[in-house]
């Protein structure tokens, strides 16, 4: 099986420092199931490619196994796809051969460990049990661009049909350690098998290599189930650990967000003013296909449905419970068929690229960004401004300067306990102008709610247009 990683980071030969493998010297490593060979087909200042070639000895695997499944068993023990198709053998090789890079260590160049680098990844034969659609569901939310070519069972006999194997090319900009973690976990998941028995230790490996990305992945349950070979007790343990005690429960946040903020803002009916301002901005953009990202309990969706201008309305939220509440609020099950055709509710995360969000005229992000910590806010920027790229984007967020006007809000406290930040007008405008400049948009700003001559309005709104 063959895996290649190519970078155009400059100097590209920095890849050798991260992997601790000299580009000028091919190396081979013994593995319990065969050998791994490392070599560099190209290595110069502009472009560097490292190849990991794994040789699996399927006959040796059977002969060295004791018991009833050892030598003399079924023919499939000798005739299988292990020597050429990427599988859990490749994951083991990555951990053994690139273990230092996978762990995020670099003695020579520690400054490179967390540096995002452009990578082009190629699998010569990758089993995709679930097809190309499942392949995309695994990698696209993590920011990968995918090219997949399905391989025939035998090119000499086209009537035999296509196989479950694909030649796959992935393009992404990530730190190398994160890329290797994704490959380590997801290759066996795609194969839906492992060549060894899994135990509690495998849950620990999944948690270690899935740290920082797996808990919020839309397919985390399918990933955990396949990675752990469908063992229910291990799967339940993994899901319990993925529900990080220190992370906010999205269902709890969705359920309490409106209650807590409305308790503060109710004396000026700020939420109604805010939603009215967003609807007006969307109408003014002449959009017909709109997204409500972080739709919560569906208050904005309810207003959008009243406007005939909007022919297609999508509400997306990370909280299943919030979506259920939205359905009840909108009386979705009893909605007239023509009305129901205009609306779709989707479960998804705003920090992972999602092809379902592409092609819309406008997007509303109402009181959402303040719930994202800085790394996730950066991911959100890429998802919305680089991947989805609607013509108009409307973003609202609290104005921290106005907090002094709330008698019930203690000094220095945020309006909601899940807020990661609350920006002043200058901070919000600096962020919006930076994002607009780097993404090819223009930003203008409007106050929402009663405006004070000193501290401004309680809500600030940015309208981004191409």
Buried (B, 14 or more C-beta within 10 A) or exposed (E): BBBBBBBEBEEBBBBBBBBBBBBEEEEEBEBEBBBBBBBBEEBEEEBBBBBBBBBBBBEEBBEEEEEEEEEEEEEEBEEBBBEBBBBBBBBBBBBBBBEBBBBBEBEEEEEBBEEEBEBBBBBBBBBBEBEBEBBBBBBBBBBBBBEBEEBBBEEEEEEEEEBBBBBBBBBBBBBBBBBBBBBBBBBBBBBBEBBEEBEEEBBEBBBEBBEEBBBBBBBBEBBBBBBBBEBEEBBEBBBEBBEEEEEBBBBEBBBBBBEBBEEBBEEBEBBEBBBBBBBEBBBEBEBBBBBBBBBBBBBBBBBBBEEEEBEBBBBBBBBEBBBBBBBEBBEBEEBEEEEBEBBEBBEBBBBBBBEBBEEBBBBBBBBBBBBBEEEBBEBBBBBBBBBBBBBBBBBBBBBBBBBEBBEEBEEEEBBBEBBBBBBBBEBBBEBBBEBBEEBEBEBEEBBBBEEBEEBBBBBBBBBBBE
